[in-house]
Amino acid sequence: MKRGFGLATLMTAALLAGCEPSSMPDAASSAAPTAGEAAAPDTSAGGAPVLKAASDPPRDDCSALPGWAAFRTQLEKAVAARDADALVAITDPDIRLDFGGGAGVRTLRARLDDPQYRLWDELAAILPLGCGSHDGDGAAMPWIFVNSPGDADAFTSMLVLGDAVPAYARPDRGAPVTATLDWPLVTVENYGGKDKEFTEIMLPQGAGKAFVETAKLRSLVAYRLLATRTPQGWRITALIAGD
């Protein structure tokens, strides 16, 4: 798969982080490894075919970057302890928080526990989802944000979170399992929000429609953390959702 959407959104990331767009790599240099073809269908206990779809599991392209390991450790500790001071210590004072002008560490502090934003929870959800890097001085989490396929629609594509996630024939855990999904991107045409227990998806490879637990889906434009390497070390320059 060509990895193109990630470059477009990474251009936005560069602007938010204060990087020059001219420093962005071309498509060939930033393309992530392509997932392999799907394995042959297995069968469920009821004899129905179970699709083993190609996957995009989280990967870490940032671990070898100078100073990243220490930054990552600080971030993990701050999130685990819900320590706002520790988080601010690794955050740019002008951090971008939305596309409507929300910015700065004071606003960040206010949104960490605000029920409307719950940024502590968003950070905790981001941490296990890998990291993508560009030009050695910029990084984005989750990994999929800068490595999604070129034909992925930012607003209808969602990542299935986990291995062997069941897709059901009906929005019911007792319904037949029509596919098991290992971290693929799927299309969601009518997303009803997090409050719905199940969401209808288009299965990969034209295998029809099915229902997946909504908690197992994550939008490509859900919250992402953008960081830049500075003379003082890595700093969070954006924690933002949307496009």
Secondary structure as GFF3:
##gff-version 3
##sequence-region A 1 243
A	DSSP	alpha_helix	5	17	.	.	.	ID=ss1
A	DSSP	three_ten_helix	21	23	.	.	.	ID=ss2
A	DSSP	alpha_helix	27	30	.	.	.	ID=ss3
A	DSSP	beta_strand	39	43	.	.	.	ID=ss4
A	DSSP	beta_strand	49	52	.	.	.	ID=ss5
A	DSSP	alpha_helix	68	81	.	.	.	ID=ss6
A	DSSP	alpha_helix	84	89	.	.	.	ID=ss7
A	DSSP	beta_strand	91	96	.	.	.	ID=ss8
A	DSSP	alpha_helix	105	112	.	.	.	ID=ss9
A	DSSP	alpha_helix	119	126	.	.	.	ID=ss10
A	DSSP	three_ten_helix	127	129	.	.	.	ID=ss11
A	DSSP	beta_strand	132	134	.	.	.	ID=ss12
A	DSSP	beta_strand	138	141	.	.	.	ID=ss13
A	DSSP	three_ten_helix	143	146	.	.	.	ID=ss14
A	DSSP	beta_strand	157	160	.	.	.	ID=ss15
A	DSSP	beta_strand	165	168	.	.	.	ID=ss16
A	DSSP	beta_strand	177	181	.	.	.	ID=ss17
A	DSSP	beta_strand	185	187	.	.	.	ID=ss18
A	DSSP	beta_strand	198	202	.	.	.	ID=ss19
A	DSSP	three_ten_helix	204	206	.	.	.	ID=ss20
A	DSSP	beta_strand	209	213	.	.	.	ID=ss21
A	DSSP	three_ten_helix	214	216	.	.	.	ID=ss22
A	DSSP	beta_strand	217	219	.	.	.	ID=ss23
A	DSSP	beta_strand	224	230	.	.	.	ID=ss24
A	DSSP	beta_strand	233	240	.	.	.	ID=ss25
###
